[in-house]
Amino acid sequence: QVQLVESGGGLVQAGGSLRLSCAASKSISSFTAMGWYRQAPGKERELVAEFTSGGSTNYVDPVKGRFTISTDNAKNTAYLQMNSLKPEDTGVYYCHGRYWWSGYDYWGQGTQVTVSS
């Protein structure tokens, strides 16, 4: 059973920081891609940042230089460090993982991030 559980969202003022965590029930290395998506009110879910088993890390342009994705393999946990937050970063953030064995996409339950101006 593959499960992803996020934590770390909350309310923060513009310019502040938050760190999101995604605890996986499987080893991080068992995912061919892992990362974070967000869904703003009234908008579709979009990619924020992800890393692949091939070694690449990708960030969408609006978060480059502000967000950093990392992992703690001993804890089977991925992190998204978000600095210099802006109101437009507001949304529900979802952890995503593509499991190598099945190729299925798994999602966490989502965590709300609200950035006030």
Summary of the structure (lengths in Angstrom):
residues: 117
radius of gyration: 13.5
end to end distance: 40.3
largest distance: 43.5
contacts: 349
relative contact order: 0.32
helix: 10%
strand: 55%
